[in-house]
Amino acid sequence: MTFSLRPSYDDPRTAELVDRLRDYLDGELADHERERGLTHASRLTRADLEPVWRRSRELGFYGIHLPEEYGGQNLTYTQLAALKEEIGASGRVLAHSVLGDMGGPLRAGDILTYATEHQLDTYLLPLVRGERACCFSLTETDAGSDVRSMRTVAVRDADGDGGYRLTGRKVFSSAGPFADFAIVVARMAGTGEQEGDKPRFSAFLVDLDSPGCRVEDGATPMSGEHIESDIVLDDCFVPAANLLGEEGKGMRVALGRVTTNRLLHCPTVLGATRRALALTLERTRTRKVAGGQPLLMLQAIQHKVADMATEFYAARSMTYAALAALDAGREVPAEAFMCKLFVAESAFRILDEAVQIHGKEGLTQGHEIEYLFRKIRMFRILTGTSEIQRNGIAKLLAFNH
């Protein structure tokens, strides 16, 4: 893998998909955002998103990773990663909706394999077609990295059809403001309450307009994006038909393909880092210093951009090496931990230098570098903190070597 801020691909299929995706991101999607006056701080609505879902579906991108039986193109992990990298590198506000990462098929993950025919027809296939949207509700205020301490509880409904009553509060439900239903994980009542008693969890499809369920504005993350909601459940009835998988096996449903998902978060961040690096190089070429020479002529700046590019190349190379191993059928739990750790930490260092080189503009709200710095900083915590990744690496080293 050679270094490039606009990579090309030897695989003809990947090259063709990336070219078409770039054309859409820089053309139609850019025009759509311009017409609607969207910024990363905008409060997105279904009216903003639905045209993107439909058009992305027409172009074959929405749910492209899925098997052909679900309307996808059965991509390899490496091919999907190349597309996710372009999403991150585009700078588009709505890029997260093109492949279906925000409320769409990329959120469904392996859930399709657990779904009944009723659940497929009512919830998941409409999701794949861009007709419905979902959010994933696992995190709670005191149950982040330690999800097993969650307090949202599911009680079997004695008076109904064998359904369940859910009570609790979920936070950081991405896509919640415009979702139709949530994938909610809850602890089964009566489990995990005594010392030594192992909690059991179940996963449910919950319609967000159900009695006893309400969607509230969530905390605004440091990125400034209004894409999070709190899902509040107050004795909310969920039919037995909406139980995903087996009762008590919900954590397996929720965390299915956890290694793969951890690894596939990295290309999007690499794309955003690639864009920051490109913007920084442009800045150093066009910004004049005393004597009228470009900023890039200063050796101190040359060393900074050299280190930034080198870290990016290392992070990207290790990520795609792990993805290639995954495509070859090998298990890569340690590599996934390592990639998440190194990509998060190196991307943050690169963005920190990008802000430094941009000077006052890099500190100004509304400037893309300033936004990217805030966005990238979050990745050191989201989807598992850097400390959690280190714990995982050390544990695997201790038991496997």
C-alpha positions in Angstrom: 0.0 0.0 0.0 1.5 3.3 -1.1 1.0 6.7 0.4 -1.6 9.0 -1.2 -4.1 11.6 -0.1 -6.4 10.4 -2.9 -5.8 6.7 -3.0 -6.3 4.5 -6.1 -7.1 0.8 -6.0 -5.7 -2.1 -8.1 -9.0 -4.0 -7.7 -11.2 -2.8 -10.6 -14.5 -3.2 -8.6 -13.2 -1.1 -5.7 -11.8 1.5 -8.0 -15.1 1.9 -9.9 -17.1 2.1 -6.7 -14.8 4.7 -5.2 -14.9 6.8 -8.3 -18.7 6.8 -8.4 -18.9 7.5 -4.7 -16.6 10.5 -5.0 -18.7 11.9 -7.9 -21.9 11.6 -5.8 -20.3 13.1 -2.7 -18.7 16.0 -4.5 -21.6 16.6 -6.9 -25.3 15.8 -6.1 -24.8 15.5 -2.4 -22.8 18.7 -2.1 -25.6 20.5 -4.1 -28.3 19.1 -1.9 -26.5 20.3 1.2 -25.9 23.7 -0.3 -29.6 24.1 -1.3 -30.7 23.3 2.2 -28.0 25.4 3.9 -26.8 22.5 6.0 -23.8 22.6 8.3 -22.4 20.1 10.8 -24.3 22.1 13.5 -27.7 21.9 11.7 -30.6 20.1 13.3 -31.2 17.4 10.7 -34.7 16.4 9.8 -36.2 13.5 7.8 -36.7 16.0 4.9 -33.0 16.5 4.8 -32.2 12.8 5.0 -34.8 10.9 3.1 -33.8 12.2 -0.4 -30.2 11.0 0.4 -31.4 7.6 1.5 -33.5 7.2 -1.7 -30.8 8.5 -4.1 -28.1 6.5 -2.4 -30.3 3.4 -2.7 -30.8 4.1 -6.4 -27.1 4.5 -6.9 -26.5 1.2 -5.1 -24.6 2.6 -2.1 -27.3 2.4 0.6 -26.8 -1.0 2.2 -24.1 -1.9 -0.4 -22.3 -4.1 2.2 -25.3 -6.5 2.6 -25.7 -9.9 0.9 -27.4 -9.8 -2.5 -30.6 -11.4 -1.0 -31.1 -8.1 0.9 -30.3 -5.9 -2.1 -26.6 -5.4 -1.3 -23.5 -6.2 -3.3 -21.9 -8.5 -0.7 -18.7 -6.4 -0.4 -15.5 -7.6 1.2 -14.5 -5.8 4.3 -11.7 -4.1 2.5 -14.0 -2.8 -0.2 -16.5 -1.5 2.4 -13.6 0.2 4.2 -12.5 2.0 1.1 -16.0 3.4 0.7 -16.1 4.4 4.4 -12.8 6.1 4.1 -14.2 8.3 1.2 -17.2 9.1 3.4 -14.9 10.5 6.0 -12.7 12.3 3.5 -15.6 14.0 1.7 -16.3 16.7 4.3 -20.0 16.3 3.5 -22.5 16.9 6.3 -24.8 14.0 5.2 -22.1 11.6 4.1 -23.0 9.4 7.0 -26.4 8.6 5.4 -25.0 7.5 2.0 -24.0 3.9 3.1 -26.6 3.9 5.8 -24.4 4.5 8.9 -26.8 7.0 10.4 -30.0 5.2 11.2 -29.7 2.9 8.2 -28.5 -0.6 7.2 -25.0 -0.2 8.6 -26.6 0.2 12.0 -28.4 -3.1 11.6 -25.2 -5.1 11.6 -25.7 -8.8 12.2 -29.2 -8.3 13.4 -30.6 -9.5 10.1 -29.4 -13.0 10.9 -31.4 -13.0 14.2 -34.6 -11.5 12.7 -37.8 -13.4 12.2 -39.8 -13.1 9.0 -42.2 -10.7 10.8 -39.3 -8.6 12.0 -37.7 -8.5 8.5 -40.9 -7.5 6.8 -42.0 -4.9 9.3 -38.7 -3.3 10.4 -35.4 -4.4 8.8 -36.2 -4.7 5.1 -38.0 -1.2 5.1 -34.8 0.0 6.8 -32.7 -1.4 4.0 -34.9 0.2 1.4 -34.6 3.6 3.1 -38.2 3.7 4.1 -37.6 3.5 7.9 -34.8 4.5 10.2 -33.5 3.1 13.5 -31.3 3.9 16.4 -29.3 1.6 18.6 -30.0 2.0 22.3 -27.5 0.3 24.6 -25.6 3.0 26.5 -26.9 4.4 29.8 -25.6 7.2 32.0 -23.8 4.8 34.3 -23.4 2.0 31.8 -20.9 3.0 29.1 -17.9 0.8 28.8 -19.4 -1.4 31.5 -22.7 -2.1 29.7 -23.5 -5.0 32.0 -24.3 -2.5 34.8 -27.3 -1.2 32.8 -30.5 -0.5 34.7 -33.1 -0.6 32.0 -35.2 -3.6 32.8 -37.6 -5.9 30.9 -40.4 -7.6 32.8 -42.6 -10.3 31.2 -46.1 -8.9 30.8 -48.5 -11.1 32.8 -51.7 -9.7 31.3 -50.7 -9.4 27.7 -49.8 -11.8 24.9 -46.5 -12.9 26.5 -44.8 -9.6 25.7 -42.6 -7.4 27.8 -42.7 -4.2 29.8 -39.6 -2.1 29.5 -38.5 0.7 31.9 -35.3 2.7 31.8 -33.4 5.5 30.1 -31.0 5.1 27.2 -28.6 7.9 26.2 -26.4 8.6 23.2 -28.8 6.9 20.8 -27.4 8.1 17.5 -30.0 8.9 14.8 -32.7 9.0 17.6 -34.0 12.4 16.5 -35.3 11.0 13.2 -35.6 7.2 13.9 -38.8 5.2 13.7 -37.7 2.4 16.0 -34.9 1.5 18.3 -33.0 -1.6 19.0 -33.1 -1.7 22.8 -31.1 -3.9 25.1 -32.5 -4.5 28.6 -31.7 -6.6 31.6 -34.2 -9.3 32.4 -36.0 -8.5 35.7 -34.8 -10.7 38.6 -31.3 -11.3 37.2 -28.1 -9.7 38.3 -29.7 -8.3 41.4 -27.9 -10.4 44.0 -24.1 -10.9 44.4 -22.9 -13.6 42.1 -26.2 -13.6 40.2 -25.3 -13.3 36.5 -27.5 -10.7 34.7 -29.3 -11.8 31.5 -30.1 -9.4 28.7 -32.5 -9.4 25.9 -32.8 -7.2 22.7 -36.0 -5.7 21.5 -37.4 -3.8 18.5 -39.2 -0.9 20.0 -41.5 1.5 18.0 -40.6 5.0 19.2 -44.3 6.1 19.1 -45.3 3.3 21.5 -47.2 4.3 24.6 -44.7 4.6 27.4 -41.8 5.5 25.1 -40.6 9.0 24.4 -37.7 10.5 22.6 -36.0 13.4 24.2 -33.1 15.7 23.1 -29.9 14.1 24.0 -26.7 15.8 25.1 -24.9 17.6 22.3 -21.5 16.1 21.8 -18.4 18.2 21.4 -18.7 17.8 17.6 -21.8 20.0 17.8 -23.9 17.6 15.8 -27.5 17.2 16.8 -27.8 13.5 16.1 -28.3 12.0 19.6 -31.4 11.3 21.6 -32.3 9.9 25.0 -34.9 7.0 24.7 -37.1 7.1 27.8 -39.1 3.9 28.6 -41.8 4.0 31.2 -43.6 0.6 31.5 -43.5 0.5 27.7 -45.2 -2.6 26.3 -43.2 -4.5 23.6 -44.9 -7.5 21.9 -43.3 -10.9 22.2 -42.9 -10.8 18.4 -40.4 -8.0 18.8 -37.9 -10.0 20.8 -34.7 -10.2 18.8 -33.1 -13.6 19.0 -33.5 -15.6 22.2 -34.5 -14.2 25.5 -31.4 -13.7 27.7 -29.1 -13.7 24.6 -29.5 -10.0 23.8 -25.9 -9.0 24.5 -24.8 -11.5 21.8 -27.2 -9.7 19.4 -26.1 -6.3 20.5 -22.4 -7.0 20.4 -22.3 -9.4 17.4 -19.3 -8.9 15.1 -17.8 -6.6 17.7 -14.3 -7.2 16.4 -15.4 -6.4 12.8 -17.3 -3.4 13.9 -14.4 -2.0 15.9 -12.1 -2.4 12.9 -14.7 -0.8 10.5 -14.9 2.3 12.5 -11.3 3.1 11.7 -11.6 3.8 7.9 -14.1 6.7 8.4 -11.7 8.3 10.9 -8.8 7.7 8.6 -10.8 9.5 5.9 -11.5 12.5 8.1 -7.8 12.6 9.0 -6.8 12.4 5.4 -9.0 15.4 4.7 -7.4 17.3 7.6 -4.0 16.5 6.2 -4.9 17.7 2.7 -6.3 20.9 4.1 -3.2 21.5 6.1 -0.9 20.9 3.2 -2.9 23.4 1.2 -2.6 25.9 4.0 1.2 25.5 4.2 1.5 26.1 0.4 -0.7 29.2 0.3 -0.1 30.9 3.6 2.7 33.4 3.3 5.1 34.3 6.1 7.7 37.1 6.5 9.5 37.6 3.3 6.6 36.3 1.2 7.6 32.7 1.2 5.1 29.9 1.8 4.7 28.5 5.3 5.9 25.1 4.0 9.3 26.5 3.4 9.9 26.7 7.1 11.7 23.6 8.3 9.7 23.4 11.5 6.5 23.1 9.4 8.1 20.6 7.1 8.9 18.4 10.0 5.4 18.7 11.3 3.7 17.7 8.0 6.3 14.9 7.5 5.4 13.4 10.9 1.6 13.8 10.2 1.8 12.1 6.9 3.9 9.3 8.3 1.5 8.6 11.2 -1.4 8.6 8.8 0.4 6.1 6.5 1.2 3.8 9.4 -2.4 3.9 10.7 -3.9 3.3 7.3 -1.5 0.5 6.5 -2.2 -1.4 9.6 -5.9 -1.0 9.3 -6.1 -2.4 5.8 -3.7 -5.2 6.7 -6.1 -6.3 9.4 -9.0 -6.0 7.0 -7.2 -8.2 4.5 -6.7 -10.8 7.1 -10.3 -10.6 8.0 -11.3 -11.1 4.4 -9.0 -14.1 4.3 -11.0 -15.7 7.1 -8.6 -15.2 9.9 -9.6 -14.0 13.4 -8.1 -10.6 14.2 -9.2 -9.6 17.8 -5.8 -8.2 18.8 -5.3 -6.4 15.5 -8.8 -4.8 15.8 -7.9 -3.5 19.3 -4.6 -2.3 18.1 -6.0 -0.5 15.0 -8.8 1.2 17.1 -6.1 2.4 19.6 -3.5 3.5 17.1 -6.0 5.2 14.6 -7.7 7.1 17.5 -4.5 8.3 19.1 -2.6 9.1 15.8 -5.6 10.8 14.3 -5.8 13.0 17.4 -2.1 13.9 17.2 -2.4 14.8 13.5 -5.5 17.0 14.1 -3.8 18.7 17.0 -0.9 19.7 14.7 -3.4 20.7 12.0 -4.9 23.2 14.4 -1.5 24.5 15.3 -0.5 25.0 11.7 -3.8 26.8 10.9 -3.2 29.2 13.8 -6.1 31.5 14.6 -8.3 30.0 11.8 -7.8 26.6 13.4 -9.3 27.9 16.6 -12.3 29.5 15.0 -15.8 27.9 15.2 -17.1 27.2 11.7 -13.7 26.4 10.3 -13.5 22.8 9.1 -10.2 22.1 10.8 -11.7 23.2 14.2 -14.7 20.9 13.6 -12.6 18.0 12.6 -10.4 18.4 15.7 -13.5 18.1 17.9 -14.9 15.2 15.9 -11.7 13.2 15.9 -11.1 13.9 19.7 -14.3 12.0 20.3 -13.0 8.8 18.7 -10.6 8.2 21.6 -13.7 7.5 23.7 -16.4 6.4 21.4 -16.8 2.7 20.5 -14.5 1.8 23.4 -12.0 4.1 25.0 -8.3 3.9 24.3 -7.8 2.4 27.7 -10.3 -0.3 27.0 -8.4 -1.1 23.8 -5.2 -1.4 25.8 -6.9 -3.7 28.3 -8.0 -5.9 25.4 -4.6 -6.0 23.8 -2.8 -6.9 27.1 -5.3 -9.6 27.9 -4.9 -11.3 24.5 -1.1 -11.1 24.8 -1.2 -12.6 28.3 -3.4 -15.6 27.4 -2.3 -16.2 23.8 1.5 -15.9 24.0 
